[in-house]
Amino acid sequence: MNRHEDTILALIAGYVDTVGFIALFGLFTAHVTGNFVLIGADVAGVGQGVLLKLLAFPSFIVGIAMSSVLFKILERSHAAQAASALYLLQAALLLAFLVTGMLARPITNATAAMVLVCGVLGTMAMGVQNARGRLLQVTGLPNTVMTGNVTQIVLDVIELIHRGTRGRHGQQVRERLQWTLAAMSGFAGGAILGALAFVNLSFIAIALPVVVLLILAWMRRGAM
């Protein structure tokens, strides 16, 4: 996976996560473990949408499982198409997320059937993105959750201050820092863009990451 691809995927994660959070009662579709905190708040009576957040974890697992099954099927005879197919799977799930979100409007009831389906589809889509790097065994950065990347940025900055930027080691640390900062910037930019897009376009805003994923799938096929 090249560095530009990591940055684009981080942007998509920040974008979709923010749309889900705003639209679906604080649901995290990409940072799925964050929902456990919100479940605790809901149980304590200071939140809403506990069922939606409870469904997020199994939905995320289903997205990962779907990715794994698709990858293993293609690996046998069409291994070169696996990367493209995973992008297409995520795009299809995000498109379904868009459609169900539009059908669920106005979203006022966190337990409405269409709202629950919408949340499940969004979380499944981000499960696919989380599984992708591991299935393809690429040396990319985490692009859906930035906590580890923030840690790495701080460690790399301290390392460069301590040992300097010269030599092979300094170059490697500097390049990793640039790569990680690009992913962080992509995620942050995606979050801001996702918020603005949803406020103005509602779930139609999800069309943007769908188009980007389709372009990535096409580029992967072209590279084959």
N, C-alpha and C positions, 0 to 999 in steps of 0.2 A: 504494500500500500504506500503510495507516495505521500509526501507531506501535505500537498495541496488537497488531496482527498481527505486526509484526516481533518483538516481545517473545515472543509465543506460539510463533513459529517457532524462535526461538533456544532456548526451553525444550525444544521437541521435539528439536532438534539435540543439545543437551547430554544429554538423556535417552537417545536412541537410541544416540548415540556411546558413552555409558558402559555401556549394556547390552551392546553389541557388544564393548567392550573387556574386560569382566568375563567374558562368556560364551564368547568366541571367541578365546582366546589372544592378547589384546591388539590385536584388530582395531579400527582406526578406520573407522567407516562414514561419518561426516560429514567429519571432518578427514582426508581420504583421503591427502594428501601426507605425513602423519605416519607412514604405513605404510612409507615409504622408510627412515626411521630404524630401524624395527623389522626390516625386511628386512636391513639392514646388521648389526644385532645377531644375527639368526638365522644369517647367513652366517658370523659370527665364532664361532658356537657357544654364544651366551649367550641364546638365545631359542628359540621354536618356532612353527610355523605359517607357515613362509615361503611355501608355496604359496597358502595362504589370503590372505596379504597381497599376493602377486603378482597374484592374481585381482581384487583390490579396484580397481585402477586401470582395467582394461578394463570392469569392471562399472559403475563410476562413469560412464564414457564412454557405455555403453549406456543408462543411466538418463537422461543428458542428451539423447542422440539420440532416445529414445522421447518425451521431453517435447517436443522440437522438432518431431518428426513429427506428434504429436497436436495441437500448437498450430497448425501450418500447415494441417492438415486443417480444424480448426474455424474458423480465421481466415477461410477463404473464404466460409463461409455462416453460421457461428454464433459470431462473434467474441466476443460477450458471455458465452458459456459457457466460454471458454478457462480463465479463472482457476479456476472451479469444477472443471473437468475435470482440471486438474493436481493439485489437492488429492485428487480421487478416485483418480487414478493412484498417487499416493504412498501413500494409504491402502491400496489394493489390494496394493501391493508390501510394505508393512509387515505386512499381514495374512498374506501368504505367508511373510514372515520369521518371524512368530510360529508359524505351523503347522509349518514345517520345523524350527524350533528345538525345538519340542516333540517332533517325531518323531525328532530327532537325539539326544535324551537317552538315557543319560548322555553328555555330551560329554567324551570322554577322548582321542580321536584327532583331531588337527588335519587329517588327510588323509582322513578318512571322507567319503564322497560326500555325505551329507546335511548334514554340517557345512559343506562347501564351498558347497553350494547355498544354505544359510542365509546364509552370509556374502555371497555374490553378491547375493542378494535385498535384504539390508539396505543394502548399498552402492548398489545401483541406486535404492532408495527415496530415499536422501539425495542422489543425483545429480539426481533430479527436483526436490528442494527447492532445490538450488544453481542449477539452470537457470531456475527459475520467475521470479525477479525480473528477469533479463535478457530473458527472452522477453516478459514483460509490459511491459518498459521502465518500471518504476516506480522512484522515487527512494527506495529503502529502504536499510537498513544491511545489511552482510554478517551473516547470521544463523546460519551453520554453523561459521565459524571466527572466533575472537575476537581474534586477534593484531592485526589492523588496527584493531579497535575500541579495544583497549588503547592503541595508539599515539595514536589520535584523542583519547581521554580525557585523556591527559597533555598533548597539545598544546593542547587547549581550556582546561584548568585553567591552564596557563602563560599563555595568551592573556588569560584573564579577570584574572589577577593583574597582568599587564603593562598592559593597556589598560582594565581595569575592566568593569563590567557595564552601564554606561549606554549609551544610544543604540541605534540599530538594529543595529549590528554586535554590540554586547554582548548584545543580546537573541537574535540568531541563534546566537551561540556558546553561550549559556546553554541555549537550547532543544535544540541539537544534543547538548550534553553530557548533558542529561537523557534524551534519546532513546537515546543510546549506553549510558549507565549502566543504563537499563531493559533493553536487550538483553543486556548483560553479566550482569545479575542474573538474567535469565531463563535464560540458558545455564548459569550456575553452579547455580541452583536446580534446573534440569532434570537436571543431572549428579548432584546429591545425591539427588534423588527417584528417578532411574533406578536408581541403585545400591541404594537401600533396597528399591525395588519388585522388582528382579530377585532379590535375596537372599531375599525372602519369597515371591515368586510365580513365579520362573523366567520363561520367555518369555511367560507370560500378562500380564506387566507391559507388553508392547507394545500390549495392547488400549487402554491409555489414550491414547497418541498417535494411534492409529487413530480412536478416537471423536472426539478433538479435531479431527482433519483432516476428518472427516465433518461435524462441526458448522460448520467454516469453509467447506466446500463448500456446505452448505445456506444459510449466511448470504450467500455470494456470489450464489447463485441468487436468493435473496430480494431482494438489492439490485438485481438486474437489472430 
